[in-house]
Amino acid sequence: MEAKTKSIKRTFGKHNGNELEYVLDVLDTEGANVKLSPFTERFESAFAECIGSRYAIAHNSGTSTLHTSLAALGVGFGDEVISPAQTVIMNSFVTLFQNAIPVYADLDPDTFNLDPKDVERKITKNTKAIIAVHMHGLCADMDPIMKVARKHGIPVIEDSAQCVLGTYKERIAGSIGDIASFSFETKKHLSTGEGGMVVTNSEEYATRIRRMAFNGYKTLQAGHGLRQVLPDEFQDPDYKRHDTLGLNYRMNEITAAIGLAQLERVRTVVSRRQEVARLFLEALDGCDWIIPQYVPEGYENSYWTFAARYQGDEKYGISWKDFYRRLKENGGDGFYGGLSVAYEEIVMVDLPFLNRYPESMRDEIKSKLHYEKGICPIAEKLQPQMMQFKTNYRNLDEAKKQAQLLKKTIQLVDKG
């Protein structure tokens, strides 16, 4: 019996481009296009062109992309990696998995991004890498970050998971540092459910990343996956396959097929998020106690979320949680709080992973992973004030409704 497929092309669907067609091509193992041009290779090529990079290497997540990036830079035992104090914990985790030490730099209070001056203050002789995270869709201030990095000979990874097609002084996010990492999990601009991509202009880094991401196969090169570079002797019992320590982080063909279809529509998707953000900006017009993320001249925010700083407690004595409750009671969707300051997370306080280290070294490692309160005062003050409104409404009428409900709640608070 011939299988029947159901269309997913709904008006407000998330995957209503060529996703279904491409996935069916993958499932049809006799499909000539899949054999001659695998979707992973096509996705990598298209993504590299989109960002303006020489190489793109597809991964199974935006965490594995960060891991292979650090490994490619040679980050190892006792090295230090600087990242923002307030961002996803995965930046810290991949650093720790490389047996390196996370070092936290403070934020700019207006852009909510990495403060280049504090980055320089945190550099030591052990600093091996800087992870510049582009938070909420806005690029970090990359020129001074790159200047200080070059001064000290330190490579820079751009964590662009939240910043697809954001721009900085006419340069696209992910094209400025030495390596850039992207995430395609379900809430991101470009969504494959799970997945990620590393881009770089360095052939050396790209080759290292590709080999680590696919079990250390010696034939892997910067610009090609395994199936494109298999030698004739690959089936020979005497052939030795692996010359690098690696893990299996590669992206599968179905994910890549969805990713390619998503990439074909990514400018439309980003523009829609920017339109939603404009609606929220209009809702905040005249409000001096909810302060949106500042977008400097020459930047384009791709608005993974619409981020703002809540100061209603200072003006009216109304707490963040109380304002959240009022918005929900008025029919609003609410908003997300800011991620915990990384070094205040339970795992970074209790250090349950210390048994990974030799017993004789645990006290020394523990001392290096001890973070005093106040080392990043702006991040610590900003974090409980953060408001993150979702921008991935696919129905703009619903987004307009939510913006109006926010404006209504603000007006009710102002009236007392």
C-alpha positions as CSV (number, residue, x, y, z in Angstrom):
1,M,0.0,0.0,0.0
2,E,1.3,3.4,-0.9
3,A,2.1,5.6,2.1
4,K,0.0,8.7,2.5
5,T,1.5,12.0,3.7
6,K,-0.3,14.9,5.3
7,S,0.5,18.5,4.4
8,I,2.1,20.7,7.0
9,K,1.6,23.9,5.1
10,R,-0.6,25.8,7.5
11,T,-0.9,29.6,7.4
12,F,1.0,30.0,10.7
13,G,3.1,26.9,10.6
14,K,6.7,26.8,11.8
15,H,7.9,24.5,9.1
16,N,5.8,25.5,6.1
17,G,8.4,25.8,3.4
18,N,10.1,22.9,1.7
19,E,10.7,20.9,4.9
20,L,8.3,18.1,4.0
21,E,9.5,17.8,0.5
22,Y,13.2,17.6,1.5
23,V,12.5,15.1,4.3
24,L,10.7,12.8,1.9
25,D,13.7,13.1,-0.4
26,V,15.9,11.8,2.4
27,L,13.5,8.9,3.2
28,D,13.4,7.9,-0.5
29,T,16.7,6.2,-0.5
30,E,16.6,5.8,-4.2
31,G,16.4,9.6,-4.6
32,A,19.2,10.8,-7.0
33,N,19.5,14.2,-5.3
34,V,20.2,12.7,-2.0
35,K,22.9,10.4,-3.4
36,L,24.6,13.1,-5.5
37,S,24.2,16.0,-3.1
38,P,23.6,15.0,0.6
39,F,21.5,17.5,2.5
40,T,24.1,17.9,5.2
41,E,26.6,19.1,2.6
42,R,24.0,21.3,0.9
43,F,23.0,22.8,4.3
44,E,26.6,23.5,5.2
45,S,27.4,25.1,1.9
46,A,24.3,27.4,2.0
47,F,24.9,28.3,5.6
48,A,28.5,29.3,5.0
49,E,27.4,31.4,2.1
50,C,24.7,33.1,4.3
51,I,27.2,34.0,7.0
52,G,30.1,34.8,4.6
53,S,32.5,32.1,5.9
54,R,34.7,29.7,4.1
55,Y,33.7,26.7,6.1
56,A,30.6,25.4,7.9
57,I,30.4,22.2,9.9
58,A,27.0,20.8,10.9
59,H,26.5,19.4,14.4
60,N,23.8,17.7,16.4
61,S,23.4,20.6,18.8
62,G,24.5,24.1,19.7
63,T,26.3,22.7,22.7
64,S,28.5,20.3,20.7
65,T,29.4,23.2,18.4
66,L,30.9,25.0,21.4
67,H,32.7,21.9,22.6
68,T,34.4,21.2,19.3
69,S,35.3,24.9,18.9
70,L,37.1,24.9,22.2
71,A,38.8,21.7,21.4
72,A,39.9,23.1,18.0
73,L,41.6,26.0,19.8
74,G,43.5,23.6,22.0
75,V,41.8,24.5,25.2
76,G,42.9,22.0,27.9
77,F,43.7,21.4,31.5
78,G,44.2,24.6,33.6
79,D,43.4,27.0,30.7
80,E,41.0,29.8,31.3
81,V,38.0,30.7,29.0
82,I,36.3,34.0,29.5
83,S,32.5,34.3,28.9
84,P,29.7,36.6,30.0
85,A,28.5,36.2,33.6
86,Q,24.9,36.0,32.5
87,T,24.3,33.6,29.6
88,V,23.5,29.9,29.1
89,I,25.3,27.5,31.4
90,M,26.5,25.5,28.4
91,N,29.4,27.9,27.8
92,S,30.7,26.9,31.3
93,F,30.0,23.2,30.8
94,V,32.0,22.9,27.6
95,T,34.8,24.7,29.3
96,L,34.7,22.3,32.2
97,F,34.6,19.3,29.9
98,Q,37.8,20.5,28.4
99,N,39.2,20.6,32.0
100,A,39.5,24.3,31.7
101,I,38.4,27.1,34.1
102,P,35.4,29.3,33.3
103,V,36.2,33.0,34.0
104,Y,33.3,35.4,34.0
105,A,33.2,39.0,32.6
106,D,30.6,41.5,33.5
107,L,27.9,43.0,31.2
108,D,27.1,46.4,29.7
109,P,24.0,47.6,31.6
110,D,22.3,48.9,28.5
111,T,23.0,46.3,25.8
112,F,23.0,43.3,28.3
113,N,26.1,42.0,26.4
114,L,29.7,41.4,27.3
115,D,31.7,44.4,28.6
116,P,34.9,44.6,26.6
117,K,36.7,46.5,29.4
118,D,35.9,43.8,31.9
119,V,37.1,41.2,29.4
120,E,40.5,42.8,29.4
121,R,40.5,43.0,33.2
122,K,39.9,39.3,33.4
123,I,42.7,38.2,31.0
124,T,45.6,36.3,32.6
125,K,48.6,34.4,31.3
126,N,46.3,31.3,31.3
127,T,43.5,32.8,29.1
128,K,43.1,30.5,26.1
129,A,39.8,31.7,24.6
130,I,37.1,34.3,24.8
131,I,33.5,33.4,24.1
132,A,31.6,36.5,23.0
133,V,27.9,35.8,23.3
134,H,25.3,37.8,21.3
135,M,22.4,37.9,23.7
136,H,18.7,38.1,22.8
137,G,19.6,38.8,19.1
138,L,22.0,41.7,19.6
139,C,25.7,41.5,18.7
140,A,28.2,42.0,21.4
141,D,30.6,45.0,20.9
142,M,33.0,43.0,18.8
143,D,35.6,45.7,17.7
144,P,37.0,46.3,21.1
145,I,36.7,42.6,22.0
146,M,38.7,41.6,18.9
147,K,41.2,44.4,19.6
148,V,42.0,43.2,23.1
149,A,42.0,39.6,21.9
150,R,44.5,40.3,19.2
151,K,46.6,42.3,21.6
152,H,47.0,39.3,23.8
153,G,47.0,36.6,21.1
154,I,43.7,35.1,22.2
155,P,41.2,33.6,19.8
156,V,37.5,34.5,20.0
157,I,34.4,32.3,19.6
158,E,31.2,34.1,18.7
159,D,28.3,32.3,20.3
160,S,25.6,33.4,17.8
161,A,22.9,30.9,19.0
162,Q,20.5,33.8,19.6
163,C,21.7,36.0,16.8
164,V,21.0,34.7,13.3
165,L,21.3,37.6,10.8
166,G,22.0,40.2,13.4
167,T,24.6,42.7,12.2
168,Y,27.3,44.8,13.7
169,K,28.6,47.7,11.7
170,E,27.6,46.1,8.5
171,R,29.1,42.8,9.4
172,I,26.9,39.8,10.0
173,A,27.0,38.0,13.4
174,G,29.3,35.0,13.3
175,S,31.7,36.5,10.6
176,I,33.9,38.6,13.0
177,G,35.6,36.2,15.4
178,D,37.8,33.2,14.7
179,I,35.0,30.7,15.1
180,A,31.3,31.1,15.5
181,S,28.7,28.7,16.9
182,F,25.0,28.6,16.0
183,S,22.1,26.6,17.5
184,F,19.0,25.3,15.7
185,E,17.0,24.0,18.7
186,T,13.3,24.4,18.6
187,K,13.0,28.0,19.8
188,K,15.7,29.5,17.7
189,H,15.3,31.6,14.6
190,L,16.2,28.7,12.4
191,S,14.8,25.6,14.0
192,T,15.5,21.9,13.2
193,G,14.3,20.7,16.6
194,E,18.0,20.2,17.6
195,G,21.1,21.0,15.8
196,G,24.0,23.4,15.4
197,M,26.6,24.8,13.0
198,V,30.2,26.0,13.4
199,V,31.6,28.5,10.9
200,T,35.2,29.6,10.5
201,N,37.5,31.0,7.8
202,S,40.4,28.8,9.2
203,E,41.0,25.6,7.3
204,E,43.0,24.3,10.3
205,Y,40.2,25.0,12.8
206,A,37.6,23.6,10.4
207,T,39.5,20.3,9.9
208,R,40.0,19.9,13.7
209,I,36.3,20.6,14.3
210,R,35.1,18.2,11.7
211,R,37.3,15.4,12.9
212,M,36.3,15.8,16.5
213,A,32.7,16.0,15.5
214,F,32.8,12.7,13.7
215,N,34.8,10.2,15.7
216,G,38.3,11.3,14.7
217,Y,38.3,10.0,11.1
218,K,41.6,10.9,9.6
219,T,40.2,11.4,6.1
220,L,37.9,14.2,7.2
221,Q,38.8,17.7,5.9
222,A,37.6,21.2,6.5
223,G,35.1,21.3,3.6
224,H,33.9,17.8,3.3
225,G,32.0,15.2,5.3
226,L,33.0,11.5,5.5
227,R,31.1,10.2,2.5
228,Q,32.8,12.6,0.2
229,V,36.4,11.7,1.1
230,L,36.4,7.9,1.6
231,P,39.5,6.4,0.0
232,D,39.3,3.2,-2.1
233,E,41.0,1.2,0.7
234,F,38.4,2.1,3.3
235,Q,37.0,-1.4,3.0
236,D,40.4,-3.0,3.4
237,P,40.8,-4.8,6.8
238,D,44.3,-3.3,7.2
239,Y,43.0,0.3,6.8
240,K,43.4,2.4,10.0
241,R,40.6,5.0,10.2
242,H,41.1,7.2,13.3
243,D,44.0,9.5,14.1
244,T,42.2,12.1,16.3
245,L,40.2,11.8,19.6
246,G,36.6,12.6,18.6
247,L,33.0,12.2,19.5
248,N,29.9,11.6,17.3
249,Y,28.4,15.1,17.1
250,R,27.5,15.1,13.4
251,M,24.1,16.2,12.1
252,N,21.8,13.6,10.5
253,E,20.3,13.9,7.0
254,I,16.7,14.5,8.1
255,T,17.8,17.3,10.4
256,A,19.9,18.8,7.6
257,A,17.0,18.6,5.2
258,I,14.8,20.6,7.6
259,G,17.6,23.0,8.2
260,L,18.1,23.7,4.5
261,A,14.4,24.4,4.1
262,Q,14.4,26.7,7.1
263,L,17.5,28.6,5.8
264,E,15.6,29.3,2.6
265,R,13.1,31.3,4.7
266,V,15.3,32.6,7.4
267,R,15.2,36.3,6.4
268,T,11.4,36.2,6.5
269,V,11.5,34.5,9.9
270,V,13.9,37.1,11.3
271,S,11.9,40.0,9.8
272,R,8.8,38.7,11.5
273,R,10.6,38.6,14.9
274,Q,11.8,42.1,14.3
275,E,8.2,43.2,13.5
276,V,7.0,41.6,16.8
277,A,9.8,43.5,18.6
278,R,8.6,46.8,17.1
279,L,5.1,46.1,18.5
280,F,6.6,45.7,22.0
281,L,8.7,48.8,21.6
282,E,5.5,50.7,20.8
283,A,3.8,49.3,23.8
284,L,6.7,50.6,26.0
285,D,6.5,54.1,24.5
286,G,6.4,56.6,27.4
287,C,7.2,54.0,30.0
288,D,10.3,54.9,32.0
289,W,10.4,51.9,34.3
290,I,10.6,49.1,31.7
291,I,13.8,49.8,29.7
292,P,14.3,47.8,26.5
293,Q,17.7,46.4,25.4
294,Y,19.6,49.3,23.9
295,V,20.5,48.8,20.2
296,P,23.5,51.1,19.3
297,E,23.7,52.8,16.0
298,G,25.1,50.5,13.3
299,Y,23.7,47.4,14.9
300,E,20.7,45.3,13.7
301,N,19.0,43.2,16.4
302,S,17.5,40.0,15.2
303,Y,15.4,39.8,18.4
304,W,15.5,36.2,19.5
305,T,13.6,37.6,22.4
306,F,12.5,41.2,23.2
307,A,14.6,41.8,26.3
308,A,14.0,44.6,28.8
309,R,15.0,45.7,32.2
310,Y,12.2,46.0,34.9
311,Q,12.4,48.9,37.3
312,G,8.8,49.0,38.5
313,D,9.8,48.0,42.0
314,E,12.0,51.2,42.3
315,K,9.3,53.5,40.9
316,Y,6.1,51.9,42.3
317,G,7.2,49.3,44.8
318,I,5.7,46.6,42.5
319,S,7.9,43.6,42.2
320,W,8.8,41.8,39.0
321,K,6.7,38.8,40.0
322,D,3.7,41.0,40.9
323,F,3.9,42.8,37.5
324,Y,4.1,39.3,35.8
325,R,1.0,38.3,37.7
326,R,-0.9,41.4,36.7
327,L,0.0,40.9,33.0
328,K,-1.2,37.3,33.2
329,E,-4.4,38.3,34.9
330,N,-5.0,40.7,32.0
331,G,-4.7,37.9,29.5
332,G,-1.1,38.3,28.6
333,D,1.3,35.4,27.9
334,G,3.7,36.7,30.5
335,F,7.5,36.8,29.9
336,Y,10.6,34.9,30.9
337,G,13.0,35.9,33.6
338,G,16.7,36.3,33.0
339,L,19.0,33.3,33.1
340,S,20.8,32.9,36.4
341,V,24.2,34.4,36.7
342,A,26.3,31.4,35.7
343,Y,28.5,31.2,38.8
344,E,25.3,31.3,41.0
345,E,23.9,28.1,39.4
346,I,23.7,25.1,41.8
347,V,26.2,23.1,39.8
348,M,28.8,25.9,40.0
349,V,28.3,26.4,43.7
350,D,28.2,22.7,44.8
351,L,30.7,21.5,42.2
352,P,29.4,17.9,42.1
353,F,31.8,17.2,39.2
354,L,35.0,17.5,41.2
355,N,35.4,13.7,41.3
356,R,36.4,14.0,37.6
357,Y,39.8,15.3,38.8
358,P,42.5,13.4,40.7
359,E,41.9,13.5,44.5
360,S,45.3,15.2,45.0
361,M,44.2,18.1,42.8
362,R,40.6,18.7,43.9
363,D,41.4,21.4,46.5
364,E,43.3,23.4,43.9
365,I,40.6,23.0,41.3
366,K,37.9,23.9,43.9
367,S,39.8,27.1,44.7
368,K,39.9,28.1,41.1
369,L,36.2,27.4,40.7
370,H,35.2,29.6,43.7
371,Y,33.4,32.7,42.6
372,E,32.8,35.5,45.2
373,K,29.6,37.4,45.0
374,G,30.3,40.8,43.5
375,I,32.8,39.8,40.8
376,C,30.3,40.8,38.1
377,P,28.1,43.4,39.9
378,I,26.2,44.6,36.9
379,A,25.2,41.1,35.8
380,E,24.1,40.3,39.4
381,K,22.0,43.5,39.5
382,L,20.6,43.1,36.0
383,Q,19.7,39.4,36.2
384,P,16.6,39.7,38.5
385,Q,15.4,42.7,36.6
386,M,15.4,40.9,33.2
387,M,12.2,40.5,31.2
388,Q,12.2,38.4,28.0
389,F,9.1,38.6,25.8
390,K,8.8,35.9,23.1
391,T,9.0,37.1,19.6
392,N,8.4,33.9,17.7
393,Y,4.7,34.6,17.2
394,R,3.8,33.4,13.7
395,N,0.4,35.1,13.8
396,L,1.1,38.8,14.0
397,D,-2.5,39.5,15.1
398,E,-1.7,37.5,18.3
399,A,1.5,39.4,18.7
400,K,-0.4,42.7,18.4
401,K,-2.8,41.5,21.0
402,Q,0.0,40.6,23.4
403,A,1.6,44.0,22.9
404,Q,-1.7,45.8,23.6
405,L,-2.1,43.8,26.8
406,L,1.3,44.8,27.9
407,K,0.5,48.4,27.2
408,K,-2.8,48.1,29.1
409,T,-1.1,46.6,32.1
410,I,1.5,49.4,32.1
411,Q,-1.2,52.0,32.0
412,L,-3.1,50.4,34.9
413,V,0.1,50.5,37.0
414,D,0.8,54.1,36.1
415,K,-2.8,55.0,37.1
416,G,-2.3,53.3,40.5
